[in-house]
Amino acid sequence: MEQQDHQIEEGLKNLVVKYAGSEPKSLDRLKGDASTRSIYRIHLTGESLVGVHGPNLDENRAFLSFTNTFYDHHLPVPKLYRVDDTEHFYLLEDLGDTTLFEHLNQERERVGVFPEKEIFPYYQRVVRDLCLFQVYGAAYIDFSKCYQTIVFDRQAWEFDHNYFLTMFVDTMLPNLRYRARLVDELQLHCDILEPAPRDHFLYRDFQSRNIMVSGSDLKYLDYQSGRRGAVLYDIASLLYDSRANLPSSFRDKILDLYLSQITELTILERGMLEKYFAPYALLRILQAMGSYGNNGIRRGLKEHLHSIPFALQNALDLLSNSPTLHSLHALQDCLAQIQDDKNWIQHLD
């Protein structure tokens, strides 16, 4: 591992020399969450930038292509300074250390309650930017660069359902007697999702941890998994961002704002969007649970386990309160049992 880190750092130093004409003063490794990428803050005289090594070449090419497209159309993404000939190394604008998630928690701690007055202007701008990403992305992105699937369709939904089953359900409830019925219900969930249009750019991981705050500026990261899909998935990702723990009244206000803006920019109908929001929100939460099981339990990244109770409650609320989801009884029973058993707590030790 030390040798690999040394090779990555040397690769980044060589790229900095090509970009700046001199070696960096220092490199500081940044936390990359569950990503396989290695991310460094690189200090030069009078400035800093971010250096990235990505082992997945297809993922890198998607990120680089999307970044150039968004930047050319004046969307708030980091400036791309230099790419190594191998495309495994690249240099980006340094966007600082504060994510929207961290800013929200700082304000929440400062005022003692959910800081709606302080945080609403940020989410208002996020909604505006999301609509532009979805519309401009659909018009200008080279979808052949997508490194997973070009369209977020039934095959991709089934992949996420299987991820939820194998990484979360099978870990929490290894002897679930009605697992086959749960599999059938997840197919029904796909049937429910099927009629919604999938014609726009789907960011895929549009959450508060991927939005950087610098003063009043916002910039966006981690859109490399983007593809063509339904707009609802992204706004659901933002509003059901587990540990952000947004109050339902605030969530409803931001959703209303989003629906007003996206219907002004597209031919999508508000009634259709309202009908399919809950099913897409559930899909996002199930995918996130799969990630929590994989990263939190199987990979031992314990910080992911703290998101589980929020995700469970969000999913159960959707299943209880959304008419389009009332037939998913086995899923509701399964999640309620996991919520009662709290088996993830033993992995926090």
N, C-alpha and C positions, 0 to 999 in steps of 0.2 A: 504493500500500500504506500509506504514512504517513497519507494522508487517511482511508482506511478504518479504520485503528487509532484515529485521533483520534475518528472518529464513534462507534466502539464504546466507547471510554473515556468520551465524553460521555454516551452512553446509560446506561452503568453508573452514572456520577455522578448523573444525574437520578433513577435508581431508588433509589440510596442515600439521596438527600435525601427521597424519599417514605417510605422505611423508617425512617430515623433522625432526620430533621428537620434535618440539617446535612450539608455536603459532607464527603467522606472526606479524611483527612489525606494519603493517598497510595495509588496503585495500582501493584502489581508484577505484571508479566506472568509467568505460570507456563507451564512447558513442557507442551504438550498431546499429546505423542507424535505419532501420525499423524492425530489428530482434526482436523476442520475447525473445531471450536469454539475460541473465544478465552476463556481462563481467567485470571482475575486474583485475586490476594490483595489485599483492600481493607482498609486500616487506618483504624479509627475511634479515638476516644479510649477507651482501656481495653479494646478488643476488636478482633478481625479477623474477616472473613468472606470468602467466595469469591463472586466475580461471574462469570457465564458469559454469553457471547453465542453462540447457536447459529444458524447460517444456515438449517438445515433445520427448518422449522416442525413437520413430522410427527415428526421425531426428538425435538424438544423436548417435544412433547405426550405422547409415550410416556414419556419420562423423568419429566416432572412428574406424570403420572397414576400411574405405578408407584411413585414416591417417596412420594406421599401415601398410597397403599394400604399400602405396607410400613410406613411410619411409624405409621399408625393401628393397625397390628397388632403394634406394638412390635418390629419387626425393625430391626437396627442399620444404618440408612441415615442420611445427613445430614439435618438439619432444613432444611426449605424455608422461607425467611423472606419472600420477596416475589417476585412475577412481574410483569413489565411487561405492559401491556395488549396489546402486540403478540405476546407470548409468545416473543419472540426474546431477551429478557434475563431472568435470574433470579439471586437471591441465595441462597446456601447456607451452612450451618454449615462453618466452617473445621476440617478434620480433620487439619491438620498436614502434614508433608512426608514421613513415613516409611511406605513401603509394606511389605507382608510380604516382597516380593522383596528390598528393600533391607535389611530387618532380618535376613533369612536370610543374606545375603552379609556383613553386618557380623559376625554370629556365626561364620560360616564362617571369615572372616579372623582373628577373635580366637582361635579354638581351633585353627585349622590344618587341620581336617578337617570333614566334614559334621557340624553340631552337633545331632545327633539329640535328645540329652537336653534341650537348650535350646529347640529348635524344635517338638518334638512337642506340647507343650500348646497352642501356637497352632494347629497343624493339627487338633488334636482339637476345638477350638472352631469352626474353620472348617467342619469336617464337620457338626457340629451345626447351625450356621447355614444351611449349604447345604440340608440336609434341610428346614428350616423355610421357606426361600425357595421351594423346589420345591412343598411341600405347600400352604402358605398362598397362594402365588401362584396355584396352580391353582384354589383355592377363591374367591379374592377379586379377582384382577386383571381389569380390563376389557380383554379381548383385542381388542376393536374398536380400541383405541388402538395396537396393534402397527403399526409404520410400514414394515416390510418384508413379512413374511408372518405370518399368524396362527398357522400350524402349521409346525413344522420337519419337513417331509415330503420325499418324493422330489424334488419340484420344487426345493426348497431345497438338497438334497444335490447334485443335478445342477448347480446354480448354483455351489456350492463346488468341485465337481470341475472345472468349466470354468475357474473362477478359478485353480485349481492348474495346469491345463494351459497356459493362455494366459500367465499371469504368471510361472510358475516353470519348467515344463518347456520351453516354447517359448523362454524366455530362456536357459536353461542348455544345452539341446540343440535348437537350431533346425532341425536336419536329421534328427531322429529317424526312422529308417526304419520302425519298427514302431509309430508313433503310433496308427494305426487299431486295432491290437490292444489298445493301452493304453486307448483309449476304450471298447472292448468290455468290458474288465475293470472299468472304473469303473462301467459299468452293472451288472455282476455284483456289485460292492460294494454298490450300491443294493439289489439283490435280497436280499443277505445281511442288510441293515439292516431291511428292510421289516417282518418279523414282530414286532419289539420294540414294546411299548406306547408311545404318545406322548400321555399324558394329564396331564402335570404341567407346571409352569412351568419353562421352560428359560431360564436366565440368559443363555446364549450366549457370554459372554466372562468366564467365571469363572476368573480367573488371579491370581497373587500380586501383580501390579502394580495390580490393582483393589481390593486389600484394604489399608486404612489401619490402621496400628498406632500407638496412642497409649497408652503405658504398657502396661497389661494389657487395654486395650479394643481391639476390632476393629470397623471399620465398612466398608461396602461401597459401591462406585461402579460406574458404567458398565454398568447392566443395561437400558439403553434399547433394546437389540436383542432383548430377551426375547420369548418367544412360547410357545405350547404345544409340548411335545416330549418326547423320551425323557430320563429323568433321567441316564442314563449319560454323555451328552455333557459335562455340567458337571463331574462328578468327573474325567473324562478330561482336561478342560481344565486342571484344577488339577494333576493328577499328571503330565501330560506338558507342563507349562509349560517350554519349551525351556531357557532359560538358568538356571532354578532348578536344573536338573540334579539332581533327586532320585535318590538311590540306589534300585535296584530293591527292596531289602529294606524300605526305608522306604515306598516307593510301595505295596508289597503290604500293609504294616501299616495304612496309611491307607485303602486300598481295603477291606480287611476290616472296619475300623471303620465306614466309610460303608455298606457292604452290610448290616451288622447293624442300623444305625439306620434306614435308609430302609425296610427290610422290616418294622420294628416300626411305622412310621408309615403304611404303605400296604399294599395287598394284593399288591404285587409279590413275586415269588418269587425267592429268592436264586439258584437254579440258572439261571433265565432271565437274570438280570442278569450272572452270570458268563459265560454263553455269548456275550452280545452286547457285553461291555465292550470287547474288542479291536477289533471292527469300528467302534465309535463312537470309540474312541481314535484309530484310523487316520484317520477322517473329520476329526477335529479337527486332527490334525497336517497333513493335506493342505491344509486351509483356511489354516492358519498359514503353510505354505510359500508359498501364493499371495500372502499378505500380505507375506512377506519379499521376494518377487520384485518385487511392485508398489511397496512403500514403500522397500525397500533399493536396488533397481537403477533402476527407472523414475522414482521420485521423488527418489532420491539421499539418502535418510535412512539413512546408512551403519550406524548402530547396529543396525538390523534384520538386517544381514548376519551379525552375530556369532551369531545364533540358528540359522543354517542347519545347521552341523555337528551340533548337538544334535538338531534335528528329524529330520535324515536318519538318524542312528543309532537314534533312538527308533522311527521307522517301519520300518526294516529289522529291528530286533529283534522288533517285532510281527509282521511278515510271516514271519519265520523260525520263531517260537515259538508262533504261534496257529493251531490246526487249522482254524478257520473262515476263515482268510485264505491258506491254503497254495496255492489255485488262482490267486492273483494274481501269476503269474510275470513278466509283462511289466512290471508296476509295480515288482516287486523288482529286475529288471534295470535299469530306468530309474534308480531311486534309487541303486543301487550305482554306475552309471556316473557320475552326477552327483557322488557322494561321491568317486570316484577322480579325476575331472577337476578338481574344486575351482574351477570357472570363476568363482564369486562373488568370489574373492580379488582378481581384477584390479580390481574395483569399490571396493575398500577404499583404493586409492591416492588 
